[in-house]
Amino acid sequence: MIVVHHDDGYAVVELIGDEGSFSVGDRLEGDWDALGGEPLFADGETLDAYFQGSWGSRDAAVQIARNTGGG
């Protein structure tokens, strides 16, 4: 489970399968307004992901990630 900062807020994304690893500052691309299964793009790779939604505040997005299994 990751929280991604984008132009309109913060998206909560669950990575499915081989999750790889990301660091703060990595550039990811995706449909941040999507809900459900959508691809996530990172460094030329396409990753399977499940988009939980997008929120206007970082704290709200982090709380959602924690509540849905992100620790």
N, C-alpha and C positions, 0 to 999 in steps of 0.2 A: 504494500500500500504506500503510495507516495502522494505528496501534495505538490502541485505544480503552479508556480506563479505565472500568470499570463496577462495580457493587456487589460482584460476586464475583471480580474480577480484571481481566485485560486481554485483549481480543479483537484478533486480527489480521484485518483486512478489506481485501480488494482491491477497489478501485472499478473498475467496468467502464464503458467508454464515456466520455461527457463527465464527467470527474471533479469538476469544480468545484474549490473550494479550502476548506480548513478551517484554523483556528488553534487553538492550545492554549486550552482552555476552552469551545469550541463544544459545544453540546448535540446529541448524536446519539441516535437510538433504533433499536433492532434486536433481533433474537433472538441474544443474545451466545453462546448455547450451540449455535447452528446450525453445520452444516458444509455448505458448498456454496452454491449460488446462493440468495440471499434479498434482500429489499429492505432498504435502509437509509434512514432518514427524518431529514431535516435541514431546519429552517426551512420546514416545510410542503411540502417537495419529497420525492419518492420517487426514490431512486437505485438503480440496479442494482449489486449488490455480490456478492462471493464471500467467504464467511466461512471462514477458515482454521482456526478453533478458538479456545479460550479458555485462558489460563494464569493461574496464581496469582501470578506475579511479572512485573514490568515488564521486567526484563532478559531473561527467557526469551522473552517476546512480541516484544521488539525483535530478538532474535537470529533468531527464526523469520521475522519480516518481512524482515530482511536476507538470509536464506538463500533466500527465495522471490521475490527480485527487488525488494525495497523499498530497496535501497541501503545 
